[in-house]
Amino acid sequence: MVSTIMLARLHTGRLSTNISQAAAGNNPESTSSASSSSKYLSYGTLNSAVRAGLSSKNLSALLAQLQQTTSTNASSTVEAPIAKLDSKQFMTALKKTIVNDDENAQSAAKSKAILAALKDGTLAVVDPFKGEKVNAWDPTSKDATAGKTEKVTKATWSAFLNEHLKKDSNGAFLKLKDGAYVDAKTGENAYFTKVNGRDYYLTWPTGITIMGEDA
């Protein structure tokens, strides 16, 4: 007869593998989020273990071990926000994010315009949570001048967007043909994106040629 310890080891091994695959994105029926893994852990592990006849003590130990595995895998796949907005590390991550945002002709045109602004030093980046703003610079250019952060009013993300993005007659954020928005205060092009898990607001001058026409 299979012992309780052997059953516990069997379930631990199988479910740890599944959770690791989920965190790595290798399981098509799972997501990489900690919440999805936790849900799988709560129901799948518990139900399987109950059917196997494990004691409550062994169930608790099994769940604790798998929860620790889930937490470790989830944290290892999430990049921490970059502390300094004016650092080369941030500019490198920002440029990578922009370059990767070209999945269709519309987003590719917008990315091209943002990269052009980054290259000539006219791309502004705002972190409303920390109340900081910087003129972005191309980290791969030897001639680029690194911008310095300046203080701006702190705000929640939704409040900041509602204040800064221009709206149409229906109250929706006005969107341009390339997918960019319009900054209500300056009239410049605007967009927002995530860099290492944190939201940032970008603005750059109008008049950059996109898809053969002026923006």
N, C-alpha and C positions, 0 to 999 in steps of 0.2 A: 504494500500500500504506500502511496506517495505521502510523504510526511508534510506537515504544515510548513516547516521551514523550507522544504524544497519547492512547495507551491508558491510561497512568498517570493523566493528567489526567481522563480520562473516568471511570475507576473511583474516583478520589479524589472527584470531584464527586458521583457517585451515592451513594457510601457515606457521605460526610460528611452528605448530606441525610438519609439513612435514620437515621443515628445521632442527628442533631439532632432528628428527629421522635420517635425513641424516648425521648430525654431529656425532650421536651416532652409526652409522652404522646399524641401524635397518630397513632402507628402502632399499629393494633389488634393486630398480630402481634408487637409488641415490648413490652418493659417499660421503665420509666424507670430501672432500676437500672444501675449502672456495670458490674456483672458480666455482665448480659445483653448490653449493648452490646459488651463486650470479647469475649464468646463469638462474637457476630456478626462482629466484626472479625477474630478469629483464623481462623475457618473460611471465612466468606463472602468476605472480601477476598482472603485468600491463595489460595483455590481459583480464584477468578475471575482473579486476576492470573497464576497459573500457566498457566491455560488460554490467556490472552492472550499468553503467551510473554515476559513481562517478565524482565529479568535479575535476579539475586539482589541486586545493588546497588540497583536501582530498587524491588524488592520491599521491601527494608529501609527505604528512604526513605518509601515509601507507607505502610507499617505504622506507622512512627514518627509521621508526620503525622496519621493517623487516630486513633492512640492519644491524641495530644495534644488532638485535637478532642473525643474522648469524655470525657477527664478534665475539660476546661474546661466542657463542657455539664453533666456530672454535678454538678460542684461548684457551679455557678450555680443549681441547682434545690434545693439542700439548705440550709435555714436553720441557722445556727450556734446552739448552745445559748447561752442568755442568762446572762451571768456573775453578775449580782446577783439573788439569789432574792427580795429584798425591794424590787426596783425596780418602777416603774410599767410599764416595758416588759414585765417578766415577767408581772405581773398582767393586762395587756392580752392577752398571748398565751395565758395560762391561761384567761381568760374566753372567748376565741374558741374554744379547744379544747373547752371544756365545752358551749358553745352549739351547736357543730357535731355533738356526739355525741347526736343525737336522731333517729336513723334509724328507730326503731320506738317503740311505746308504752312498752316497758320501759326503754329507754335514755333516752327523753324524760323519764320520771318521775324517773329517777336524776339526770339533768342539772338538772331543776327543783329538786330537793332540794339539790344541790351549789351551785347559783346562789343559793338562799335563804341557805345557810350563808355563802357569799362576801359577800353583802350585809350580813348582820348580824355579820360578823367572827368567825364560829366555825368557819371552814374552815381546817384546818391542812395545810401542805404540807411534805413531807420529801424532801430529796435525800440518799439514803443514801451516794451515791458521794463527795460532798463533806462529808458529816456536818453538814448544815444543816437547820434547821426554821424555819418562819415561819407566823404567823397571816395568812392571805391577806386582802386587802381589795379592794373594788370600785373599780377605777380610774376609773369614770365617775361615781362619787358624790362630791359636794362635801363631804359630811359624814364620809366614811370616814377612819379613822385608820390610817396606814401602819404595819404591823407591822415589827419588827426581827428579823433572823435570830438564832437561838441555836444553839449547837453541840450536836450529838448524836453518838453513836458511829457511825463510818464502817462500812459493810458492803457486801458484794457484793449485787447485786439479788436473787438467788435466796435467799441466806442471810437477807436482811432480810425478804422475804415469808414465808419459812418460820417466822421468829420472830414476826412481827407479825400474820399472818392466822390467824383461828380455823379449825380443821378439824372436819369431821364425823366420824362413827364409822368411816368408811372411809378416813380420812386425807386426804380431798380438802378443798380450801378451801371453807368454808361460804358459800353464795351466797344472798342474799335475793331476794325476788320482783321487786324493781326492778333486779336485776343488780349491786347493791352487795355488798360482803363485810363481815365483822365483824372489827374490830381485837381481837386476843386479849388485849391488855393493858388496854384501856380499855372495851371493849364497844361503842365507837362504830361508826358506819358507816364503811366504808373502800372505797377504790377506787384504782386506779393508772392513769396515762395518760402519754402522751408530749407534751411541749411542746418544739417545735423540735428534735425528735430525741432528747431526753433523757428518761429515765423518772423520774416523780415519784409519790410515795405521798400520797394525800389521806385525811383523816379529818374527820368532822363528827358532831354530836350526833344521837342517835336521837330519835324523836318528831316529826319533821317530817312533815306530812301529805302523803301521796303517793297519787294516784289515788283520793282520797276516803277513804283509810284511814290509820291510823298506821303508820309504817315499822317 
